Amino acid sequence: MVLKFDKIDQIGIIVNDCEATAKLFQELFGIGPFQIFDRGIDDFFYLDKWNKIHIKNALCRLNNIQIELIEVVEVIEGTCLQKEFIDKHGPGLHHIGIYVDDLEKAVDEVNKKGINVIQRGATKGLLNWVYLDTEKLIGLVVEFIELRKKRKKKNS
């Protein structure tokens, strides 16, 4: 089975400083404004263990695509793919993100094609995500993003 997607939902860029880069995007290219989120310390499953990393994000929409700037503020315990990326490449394009309805089903489908999850996490109860090990295959990471469904209230 081929997973077929009709659009890219997100472009993820690793940066040294979210605020400064967001300001440059807006001043130079008119892209923005960005919302800055200090996510605090997040737990990421990477390299077969849980790691604690302090991350900041800056987000904006450019037509139908979300631009995500990612800054690794501090590594508390372990490491993460974003930290290894910036250490190896410096700032730059890191991933494309695609929204999926069922994260585990999408992961199962790519696993059948020999593509594994390299990192996984959740963002403050809003969404679950995985980074796929695709950098050597296509030159960047693919991220699957599953928005957590809000439960509908039952009428009493």
VEXVEX-630535 format. One record per residue: residue in one letter; chain; x, z, y of N, C-alpha, C in turn. Coordinates in steps of 0.02 Angstrom, whole numbers. Atoms other than C-alpha are relative to their C-alpha. Layout:
// residues N
pt code=A; unit=A; n.east=X; n.up=Z; n.north=Y; ca.east=X; ca.up=Z; ca.north=Y; c.east=X; c.up=Z; c.north=Y
...
***
This chain:
// residues 156
pt code=M; unit=A; n.east=42; n.up=0; n.north=-59; ca.east=0; ca.up=0; ca.north=0; c.east=44; c.up=0; c.north=62
pt code=V; unit=A; n.east=-35; n.up=2; n.north=-64; ca.east=61; ca.up=-41; ca.north=175; c.east=-38; c.up=43; c.north=50
pt code=L; unit=A; n.east=30; n.up=-36; n.north=-56; ca.east=27; ca.up=85; ca.north=311; c.east=-3; c.up=-47; c.north=59
pt code=K; unit=A; n.east=7; n.up=47; n.north=-55; ca.east=-40; ca.up=-17; ca.north=455; c.east=-24; c.up=38; c.north=61
pt code=F; unit=A; n.east=17; n.up=-33; n.north=-63; ca.east=-43; ca.up=46; ca.north=633; c.east=-10; c.up=-53; c.north=52
pt code=D; unit=A; n.east=15; n.up=50; n.north=-51; ca.east=-115; ca.up=-45; ca.north=781; c.east=32; c.up=15; c.north=67
pt code=K; unit=A; n.east=-34; n.up=-16; n.north=-63; ca.east=-14; ca.up=43; ca.north=916; c.east=51; c.up=55; c.north=-9
pt code=I; unit=A; n.east=-46; n.up=-56; n.north=-6; ca.east=128; ca.up=158; ca.north=960; c.east=-31; c.up=47; c.north=51
pt code=D; unit=A; n.east=32; n.up=-48; n.north=-43; ca.east=60; ca.up=317; ca.north=1036; c.east=48; c.up=38; c.north=46
pt code=Q; unit=A; n.east=-48; n.up=-40; n.north=-38; ca.east=219; ca.up=399; ca.north=1099; c.east=70; c.up=-30; c.north=-5
pt code=I; unit=A; n.east=-71; n.up=16; n.north=0; ca.east=397; ca.up=361; ca.north=1149; c.east=36; c.up=65; c.north=17
pt code=G; unit=A; n.east=-36; n.up=-62; n.north=-9; ca.east=514; ca.up=509; ca.north=1131; c.east=72; c.up=-13; c.north=21
pt code=I; unit=A; n.east=-67; n.up=8; n.north=-28; ca.east=674; ca.up=521; ca.north=1233; c.east=33; c.up=68; c.north=4
pt code=I; unit=A; n.east=-39; n.up=-63; n.north=-5; ca.east=805; ca.up=658; ca.north=1213; c.east=38; c.up=-2; c.north=66
pt code=V; unit=A; n.east=-32; n.up=-4; n.north=-66; ca.east=871; ca.up=715; ca.north=1382; c.east=38; c.up=66; c.north=6
pt code=N; unit=A; n.east=-36; n.up=-62; n.north=-15; ca.east=990; ca.up=845; ca.north=1452; c.east=-42; c.up=48; c.north=42
pt code=D; unit=A; n.east=38; n.up=-41; n.north=-47; ca.east=866; ca.up=907; ca.north=1584; c.east=-68; c.up=-34; c.north=12
pt code=C; unit=A; n.east=67; n.up=30; n.north=-6; ca.east=678; ca.up=874; ca.north=1577; c.east=-20; c.up=-10; c.north=72
pt code=E; unit=A; n.east=22; n.up=5; n.north=-69; ca.east=644; ca.up=911; ca.north=1759; c.east=36; c.up=-55; c.north=38
pt code=A; unit=A; n.east=-40; n.up=50; n.north=-36; ca.east=785; ca.up=803; ca.north=1827; c.east=-16; c.up=-70; c.north=-24
pt code=T; unit=A; n.east=16; n.up=67; n.north=27; ca.east=746; ca.up=657; ca.north=1711; c.east=-70; c.up=-21; c.north=20
pt code=A; unit=A; n.east=69; n.up=16; n.north=-20; ca.east=559; ca.up=666; ca.north=1748; c.east=-1; c.up=-22; c.north=74
pt code=K; unit=A; n.east=-2; n.up=17; n.north=-71; ca.east=598; ca.up=662; ca.north=1934; c.east=30; c.up=-71; c.north=10
pt code=L; unit=A; n.east=-30; n.up=66; n.north=-4; ca.east=710; ca.up=509; ca.north=1910; c.east=-49; c.up=-55; c.north=-22
pt code=F; unit=A; n.east=49; n.up=49; n.north=23; ca.east=577; ca.up=417; ca.north=1810; c.east=-52; c.up=-14; c.north=55
pt code=Q; unit=A; n.east=51; n.up=9; n.north=-51; ca.east=452; ca.up=447; ca.north=1949; c.east=29; c.up=-34; c.north=63
pt code=E; unit=A; n.east=-30; n.up=28; n.north=-61; ca.east=569; ca.up=407; ca.north=2095; c.east=24; c.up=-72; c.north=-9
pt code=L; unit=A; n.east=-28; n.up=66; n.north=11; ca.east=651; ca.up=254; ca.north=2018; c.east=-50; c.up=-52; c.north=-24
pt code=F; unit=A; n.east=44; n.up=48; n.north=33; ca.east=510; ca.up=176; ca.north=1919; c.east=-74; c.up=12; c.north=10
pt code=G; unit=A; n.east=71; n.up=-16; n.north=-11; ca.east=348; ca.up=258; ca.north=1975; c.east=-35; c.up=24; c.north=-63
pt code=I; unit=A; n.east=29; n.up=-25; n.north=62; ca.east=322; ca.up=329; ca.north=1800; c.east=-8; c.up=76; c.north=7
pt code=G; unit=A; n.east=15; n.up=-71; n.north=-8; ca.east=238; ca.up=499; ca.north=1808; c.east=-65; c.up=8; c.north=37
pt code=P; unit=A; n.east=-41; n.up=-61; n.north=5; ca.east=199; ca.up=627; ca.north=1862; c.east=0; c.up=28; c.north=-71
pt code=F; unit=A; n.east=-8; n.up=-32; n.north=65; ca.east=259; ca.up=724; ca.north=1712; c.east=-24; c.up=72; c.north=4
pt code=Q; unit=A; n.east=15; n.up=-72; n.north=8; ca.east=192; ca.up=891; ca.north=1654; c.east=58; c.up=29; c.north=-40
pt code=I; unit=A; n.east=-56; n.up=-33; n.north=33; ca.east=334; ca.up=1008; ca.north=1606; c.east=-27; c.up=58; c.north=-41
pt code=F; unit=A; n.east=21; n.up=-54; n.north=45; ca.east=308; ca.up=1124; ca.north=1458; c.east=62; c.up=34; c.north=-27
pt code=D; unit=A; n.east=-52; n.up=-40; n.north=33; ca.east=429; ca.up=1262; ca.north=1412; c.east=-31; c.up=28; c.north=-63
pt code=R; unit=A; n.east=32; n.up=-20; n.north=64; ca.east=383; ca.up=1280; ca.north=1229; c.east=27; c.up=66; c.north=-26
pt code=G; unit=A; n.east=-29; n.up=-61; n.north=25; ca.east=490; ca.up=1433; ca.north=1209; c.east=35; c.up=-14; c.north=-66
pt code=I; unit=A; n.east=-35; n.up=7; n.north=64; ca.east=563; ca.up=1462; ca.north=1037; c.east=-49; c.up=-26; c.north=-52
pt code=D; unit=A; n.east=40; n.up=31; n.north=53; ca.east=491; ca.up=1347; ca.north=904; c.east=38; c.up=5; c.north=-66
pt code=D; unit=A; n.east=-28; n.up=3; n.north=67; ca.east=519; ca.up=1351; ca.north=717; c.east=-7; c.up=-71; c.north=-25
pt code=F; unit=A; n.east=-1; n.up=66; n.north=29; ca.east=569; ca.up=1183; ca.north=643; c.east=27; c.up=5; c.north=-70
pt code=F; unit=A; n.east=-27; n.up=4; n.north=67; ca.east=592; ca.up=1148; ca.north=459; c.east=46; c.up=-61; c.north=-2
pt code=Y; unit=A; n.east=-50; n.up=52; n.north=-2; ca.east=753; ca.up=1048; ca.north=453; c.east=58; c.up=20; c.north=-45
pt code=L; unit=A; n.east=-55; n.up=-13; n.north=47; ca.east=894; ca.up=1034; ca.north=325; c.east=-18; c.up=55; c.north=-49
pt code=D; unit=A; n.east=25; n.up=-44; n.north=53; ca.east=790; ca.up=1128; ca.north=196; c.east=-6; c.up=74; c.north=20
pt code=K; unit=A; n.east=10; n.up=-69; n.north=-20; ca.east=767; ca.up=1284; ca.north=302; c.east=-34; c.up=1; c.north=68
pt code=W; unit=A; n.east=31; n.up=-9; n.north=-66; ca.east=675; ca.up=1352; ca.north=453; c.east=54; c.up=17; c.north=51
pt code=N; unit=A; n.east=-49; n.up=-8; n.north=-54; ca.east=773; ca.up=1346; ca.north=616; c.east=-38; c.up=20; c.north=63
pt code=K; unit=A; n.east=32; n.up=-22; n.north=-62; ca.east=735; ca.up=1426; ca.north=784; c.east=35; c.up=-33; c.north=60
pt code=I; unit=A; n.east=-27; n.up=39; n.north=-55; ca.east=758; ca.up=1315; ca.north=936; c.east=-45; c.up=8; c.north=61
pt code=H; unit=A; n.east=37; n.up=-3; n.north=-63; ca.east=707; ca.up=1334; ca.north=1119; c.east=-2; c.up=-71; c.north=29
pt code=I; unit=A; n.east=11; n.up=70; n.north=-21; ca.east=633; ca.up=1167; ca.north=1177; c.east=-42; c.up=-1; c.north=64
pt code=K; unit=A; n.east=43; n.up=17; n.north=-57; ca.east=564; ca.up=1100; ca.north=1341; c.east=-21; c.up=-73; c.north=-10
pt code=N; unit=A; n.east=25; n.up=68; n.north=1; ca.east=456; ca.up=945; ca.north=1352; c.east=-26; c.up=-19; c.north=69
pt code=A; unit=A; n.east=34; n.up=28; n.north=-58; ca.east=400; ca.up=835; ca.north=1494; c.east=-41; c.up=-58; c.north=-26
pt code=L; unit=A; n.east=46; n.up=50; n.north=26; ca.east=249; ca.up=726; ca.north=1459; c.east=-36; c.up=-36; c.north=57
pt code=C; unit=A; n.east=44; n.up=38; n.north=-45; ca.east=160; ca.up=587; ca.north=1552; c.east=-28; c.up=-59; c.north=-39
pt code=R; unit=A; n.east=30; n.up=59; n.north=31; ca.east=53; ca.up=437; ca.north=1510; c.east=21; c.up=-61; c.north=40
pt code=L; unit=A; n.east=-14; n.up=65; n.north=-30; ca.east=105; ca.up=259; ca.north=1544; c.east=-47; c.up=-48; c.north=-36
pt code=N; unit=A; n.east=55; n.up=36; n.north=32; ca.east=-51; ca.up=158; ca.north=1510; c.east=-23; c.up=39; c.north=-60
pt code=N; unit=A; n.east=24; n.up=-35; n.north=59; ca.east=-94; ca.up=205; ca.north=1331; c.east=55; c.up=33; c.north=-40
pt code=I; unit=A; n.east=-56; n.up=-30; n.north=36; ca.east=77; ca.up=272; ca.north=1283; c.east=21; c.up=65; c.north=34
pt code=Q; unit=A; n.east=-27; n.up=-62; n.north=-26; ca.east=135; ca.up=450; ca.north=1303; c.east=76; c.up=-4; c.north=1
pt code=I; unit=A; n.east=-73; n.up=-5; n.north=-5; ca.east=314; ca.up=467; ca.north=1365; c.east=16; c.up=74; c.north=-8
pt code=E; unit=A; n.east=-20; n.up=-69; n.north=13; ca.east=393; ca.up=626; ca.north=1297; c.east=75; c.up=7; c.north=12
pt code=L; unit=A; n.east=-69; n.up=-18; n.north=-11; ca.east=556; ca.up=694; ca.north=1366; c.east=12; c.up=66; c.north=-36
pt code=I; unit=A; n.east=-13; n.up=-60; n.north=40; ca.east=635; ca.up=824; ca.north=1252; c.east=69; c.up=27; c.north=19
pt code=E; unit=A; n.east=-62; n.up=-35; n.north=-18; ca.east=767; ca.up=949; ca.north=1307; c.east=10; c.up=59; c.north=-48
pt code=V; unit=A; n.east=-18; n.up=-58; n.north=40; ca.east=852; ca.up=1068; ca.north=1186; c.east=32; c.up=50; c.north=47
pt code=V; unit=A; n.east=-25; n.up=-50; n.north=-47; ca.east=874; ca.up=1222; ca.north=1295; c.east=51; c.up=44; c.north=-34
pt code=E; unit=A; n.east=-45; n.up=-46; n.north=35; ca.east=954; ca.up=1334; ca.north=1165; c.east=-14; c.up=-2; c.north=-75
pt code=V; unit=A; n.east=6; n.up=-7; n.north=72; ca.east=986; ca.up=1341; ca.north=980; c.east=6; c.up=75; c.north=-16
pt code=I; unit=A; n.east=1; n.up=-72; n.north=16; ca.east=938; ca.up=1516; ca.north=922; c.east=28; c.up=12; c.north=-69
pt code=E; unit=A; n.east=-22; n.up=-8; n.north=70; ca.east=964; ca.up=1495; ca.north=736; c.east=-4; c.up=-68; c.north=-34
pt code=G; unit=A; n.east=-1; n.up=64; n.north=36; ca.east=1015; ca.up=1341; ca.north=635; c.east=14; c.up=-58; c.north=47
pt code=T; unit=A; n.east=-7; n.up=59; n.north=-42; ca.east=998; ca.up=1170; ca.north=714; c.east=-64; c.up=-41; c.north=-6
pt code=C; unit=A; n.east=58; n.up=44; n.north=5; ca.east=874; ca.up=1027; ca.north=734; c.east=22; c.up=-71; c.north=11
pt code=L; unit=A; n.east=-16; n.up=71; n.north=-6; ca.east=869; ca.up=839; ca.north=734; c.east=14; c.up=-19; c.north=72
pt code=Q; unit=A; n.east=-9; n.up=16; n.north=-71; ca.east=855; ca.up=833; ca.north=924; c.east=69; c.up=21; c.north=24
pt code=K; unit=A; n.east=-66; n.up=-25; n.north=-19; ca.east=1013; ca.up=937; ca.north=947; c.east=55; c.up=-44; c.north=-30
pt code=E; unit=A; n.east=-50; n.up=44; n.north=31; ca.east=1110; ca.up=832; ca.north=823; c.east=2; c.up=-68; c.north=32
pt code=F; unit=A; n.east=4; n.up=66; n.north=-33; ca.east=1049; ca.up=673; ca.north=908; c.east=39; c.up=1; c.north=66
pt code=I; unit=A; n.east=-33; n.up=0; n.north=-66; ca.east=1108; ca.up=723; ca.north=1082; c.east=75; c.up=13; c.north=-7
pt code=D; unit=A; n.east=-71; n.up=-11; n.north=12; ca.east=1274; ca.up=787; ca.north=1014; c.east=35; c.up=-64; c.north=-22
pt code=K; unit=A; n.east=-29; n.up=61; n.north=27; ca.east=1304; ca.up=621; ca.north=925; c.east=-5; c.up=-59; c.north=48
pt code=H; unit=A; n.east=13; n.up=59; n.north=-40; ca.east=1228; ca.up=494; ca.north=1046; c.east=-3; c.up=12; c.north=75
pt code=G; unit=A; n.east=16; n.up=-13; n.north=-70; ca.east=1199; ca.up=582; ca.north=1211; c.east=-74; c.up=-12; c.north=10
pt code=P; unit=A; n.east=71; n.up=12; n.north=-13; ca.east=1030; ca.up=562; ca.north=1295; c.east=-20; c.up=-71; c.north=-19
pt code=G; unit=A; n.east=24; n.up=67; n.north=16; ca.east=923; ca.up=416; ca.north=1240; c.east=-63; c.up=-1; c.north=-41
pt code=L; unit=A; n.east=60; n.up=10; n.north=39; ca.east=778; ca.up=343; ca.north=1145; c.east=9; c.up=30; c.north=-70
pt code=H; unit=A; n.east=-6; n.up=-36; n.north=63; ca.east=748; ca.up=452; ca.north=994; c.east=-53; c.up=-22; c.north=-51
pt code=H; unit=A; n.east=52; n.up=16; n.north=49; ca.east=580; ca.up=410; ca.north=916; c.east=-60; c.up=-35; c.north=31
pt code=I; unit=A; n.east=67; n.up=22; n.north=-18; ca.east=414; ca.up=322; ca.north=920; c.east=-48; c.up=44; c.north=-40
pt code=G; unit=A; n.east=49; n.up=-42; n.north=32; ca.east=263; ca.up=427; ca.north=880; c.east=-65; c.up=-38; c.north=-13
pt code=I; unit=A; n.east=62; n.up=32; n.north=20; ca.east=107; ca.up=371; ca.north=790; c.east=-49; c.up=55; c.north=-22
pt code=Y; unit=A; n.east=51; n.up=-48; n.north=20; ca.east=-53; ca.up=474; ca.north=778; c.east=-30; c.up=-21; c.north=-67
pt code=V; unit=A; n.east=31; n.up=11; n.north=65; ca.east=-121; ca.up=491; ca.north=602; c.east=-56; c.up=51; c.north=-9
pt code=D; unit=A; n.east=57; n.up=-45; n.north=13; ca.east=-285; ca.up=567; ca.north=542; c.east=17; c.up=53; c.north=-52
pt code=D; unit=A; n.east=-17; n.up=-45; n.north=55; ca.east=-210; ca.up=646; ca.north=387; c.east=76; c.up=-3; c.north=-10
pt code=L; unit=A; n.east=-73; n.up=0; n.north=1; ca.east=-27; ca.up=693; ca.north=402; c.east=28; c.up=-3; c.north=-71
pt code=E; unit=A; n.east=-28; n.up=-3; n.north=68; ca.east=3; ca.up=734; ca.north=219; c.east=-12; c.up=-65; c.north=-38
pt code=K; unit=A; n.east=14; n.up=65; n.north=32; ca.east=-80; ca.up=573; ca.north=160; c.east=49; c.up=-53; c.north=25
pt code=A; unit=A; n.east=-48; n.up=49; n.north=-28; ca.east=30; ca.up=470; ca.north=279; c.east=70; c.up=14; c.north=-27
pt code=V; unit=A; n.east=-66; n.up=-18; n.north=27; ca.east=185; ca.up=565; ca.north=220; c.east=5; c.up=-21; c.north=-73
pt code=D; unit=A; n.east=-1; n.up=21; n.north=70; ca.east=138; ca.up=534; ca.north=38; c.east=11; c.up=-75; c.north=-6
pt code=E; unit=A; n.east=-6; n.up=73; n.north=2; ca.east=123; ca.up=347; ca.north=73; c.east=72; c.up=-23; c.north=15
pt code=V; unit=A; n.east=-69; n.up=20; n.north=-15; ca.east=296; ca.up=334; ca.north=154; c.east=49; c.up=27; c.north=-52
pt code=N; unit=A; n.east=-42; n.up=-26; n.north=54; ca.east=371; ca.up=445; ca.north=19; c.east=3; c.up=-49; c.north=-58
pt code=K; unit=A; n.east=2; n.up=50; n.north=54; ca.east=315; ca.up=313; ca.north=-108; c.east=46; c.up=-59; c.north=15
pt code=K; unit=A; n.east=-44; n.up=54; n.north=-21; ca.east=421; ca.up=189; ca.north=-9; c.east=73; c.up=23; c.north=7
pt code=G; unit=A; n.east=-68; n.up=-27; n.north=-3; ca.east=574; ca.up=302; ca.north=-18; c.east=20; c.up=29; c.north=67
pt code=I; unit=A; n.east=-15; n.up=-29; n.north=-66; ca.east=560; ca.up=370; ca.north=159; c.east=-23; c.up=72; c.north=-1
pt code=N; unit=A; n.east=14; n.up=-71; n.north=3; ca.east=569; ca.up=558; ca.north=172; c.east=-8; c.up=31; c.north=69
pt code=V; unit=A; n.east=5; n.up=-40; n.north=-61; ca.east=525; ca.up=687; ca.north=302; c.east=68; c.up=33; c.north=10
pt code=I; unit=A; n.east=-64; n.up=-31; n.north=-15; ca.east=682; ca.up=747; ca.north=389; c.east=-10; c.up=66; c.north=39
pt code=Q; unit=A; n.east=15; n.up=-61; n.north=-38; ca.east=603; ca.up=877; ca.north=505; c.east=-75; c.up=5; c.north=8
pt code=R; unit=A; n.east=72; n.up=-10; n.north=-9; ca.east=431; ca.up=954; ca.north=524; c.east=-12; c.up=62; c.north=41
pt code=G; unit=A; n.east=18; n.up=-58; n.north=-39; ca.east=343; ca.up=1074; ca.north=638; c.east=-72; c.up=-5; c.north=24
pt code=A; unit=A; n.east=66; n.up=-4; n.north=-31; ca.east=187; ca.up=1121; ca.north=734; c.east=10; c.up=20; c.north=72
pt code=T; unit=A; n.east=-5; n.up=-16; n.north=-71; ca.east=157; ca.up=1135; ca.north=919; c.east=-58; c.up=43; c.north=22
pt code=K; unit=A; n.east=46; n.up=-49; n.north=-29; ca.east=66; ca.up=1291; ca.north=976; c.east=-73; c.up=-9; c.north=-21
pt code=G; unit=A; n.east=68; n.up=5; n.north=26; ca.east=-86; ca.up=1264; ca.north=866; c.east=-36; c.up=-64; c.north=19
pt code=L; unit=A; n.east=32; n.up=61; n.north=-22; ca.east=-121; ca.up=1093; ca.north=942; c.east=9; c.up=-58; c.north=-47
pt code=L; unit=A; n.east=-14; n.up=57; n.north=42; ca.east=-39; ca.up=974; ca.north=823; c.east=54; c.up=16; c.north=-51
pt code=N; unit=A; n.east=-53; n.up=-3; n.north=51; ca.east=68; ca.up=954; ca.north=668; c.east=38; c.up=-66; c.north=5
pt code=W; unit=A; n.east=-40; n.up=61; n.north=-4; ca.east=210; ca.up=829; ca.north=663; c.east=56; c.up=-1; c.north=-51
pt code=V; unit=A; n.east=-59; n.up=9; n.north=42; ca.east=347; ca.up=759; ca.north=554; c.east=42; c.up=-56; c.north=29
pt code=Y; unit=A; n.east=-46; n.up=54; n.north=-15; ca.east=501; ca.up=657; ca.north=591; c.east=20; c.up=-30; c.north=-67
pt code=L; unit=A; n.east=-20; n.up=34; n.north=62; ca.east=538; ca.up=527; ca.north=458; c.east=73; c.up=-21; c.north=5
pt code=D; unit=A; n.east=-71; n.up=18; n.north=4; ca.east=714; ca.up=486; ca.north=401; c.east=6; c.up=-77; c.north=2
pt code=T; unit=A; n.east=1; n.up=73; n.north=-9; ca.east=711; ca.up=308; ca.north=472; c.east=55; c.up=-26; c.north=46
pt code=E; unit=A; n.east=-49; n.up=22; n.north=-49; ca.east=856; ca.up=304; ca.north=595; c.east=48; c.up=-53; c.north=-28
pt code=K; unit=A; n.east=-47; n.up=49; n.north=29; ca.east=976; ca.up=212; ca.north=479; c.east=-36; c.up=-66; c.north=-18
pt code=L; unit=A; n.east=38; n.up=59; n.north=20; ca.east=838; ca.up=91; ca.north=425; c.east=-19; c.up=-44; c.north=60
pt code=I; unit=A; n.east=28; n.up=40; n.north=-56; ca.east=766; ca.up=39; ca.north=594; c.east=30; c.up=18; c.north=68
pt code=G; unit=A; n.east=-33; n.up=-16; n.north=-62; ca.east=877; ca.up=119; ca.north=726; c.east=-30; c.up=56; c.north=41
pt code=L; unit=A; n.east=30; n.up=-58; n.north=-33; ca.east=762; ca.up=261; ca.north=776; c.east=-44; c.up=37; c.north=-49
pt code=V; unit=A; n.east=42; n.up=-43; n.north=42; ca.east=655; ca.up=399; ca.north=705; c.east=-73; c.up=-19; c.north=12
pt code=V; unit=A; n.east=72; n.up=8; n.north=-7; ca.east=470; ca.up=375; ca.north=671; c.east=-30; c.up=70; c.north=-9
pt code=E; unit=A; n.east=35; n.up=-64; n.north=3; ca.east=359; ca.up=526; ca.north=704; c.east=-73; c.up=-13; c.north=-16
pt code=F; unit=A; n.east=72; n.up=-1; n.north=12; ca.east=187; ca.up=552; ca.north=629; c.east=-26; c.up=64; c.north=33
pt code=I; unit=A; n.east=30; n.up=-55; n.north=-37; ca.east=76; ca.up=663; ca.north=736; c.east=-73; c.up=7; c.north=-21
pt code=E; unit=A; n.east=69; n.up=-14; n.north=18; ca.east=-85; ca.up=744; ca.north=676; c.east=-28; c.up=51; c.north=48
pt code=L; unit=A; n.east=33; n.up=-47; n.north=-44; ca.east=-196; ca.up=822; ca.north=807; c.east=-44; c.up=45; c.north=-41
pt code=R; unit=A; n.east=43; n.up=-46; n.north=37; ca.east=-279; ca.up=977; ca.north=741; c.east=-71; c.up=-9; c.north=25
pt code=K; unit=A; n.east=71; n.up=10; n.north=-16; ca.east=-466; ca.up=954; ca.north=736; c.east=-30; c.up=65; c.north=26
pt code=K; unit=A; n.east=37; n.up=-58; n.north=-24; ca.east=-571; ca.up=1071; ca.north=839; c.east=-62; c.up=8; c.north=-44
pt code=R; unit=A; n.east=58; n.up=-12; n.north=43; ca.east=-704; ca.up=1152; ca.north=733; c.east=-63; c.up=-4; c.north=43
pt code=K; unit=A; n.east=64; n.up=5; n.north=-34; ca.east=-879; ca.up=1108; ca.north=784; c.east=-39; c.up=64; c.north=-9
pt code=K; unit=A; n.east=41; n.up=-60; n.north=5; ca.east=-989; ca.up=1256; ca.north=824; c.east=-65; c.up=-18; c.north=-33
pt code=K; unit=A; n.east=64; n.up=10; n.north=34; ca.east=-1139; ca.up=1272; ca.north=711; c.east=-54; c.up=30; c.north=43
pt code=N; unit=A; n.east=58; n.up=-27; n.north=-37; ca.east=-1306; ca.up=1293; ca.north=796; c.east=-33; c.up=54; c.north=-43
pt code=S; unit=A; n.east=30; n.up=-55; n.north=36; ca.east=-1383; ca.up=1458; ca.north=749; c.east=-75; c.up=-6; c.north=-2
***
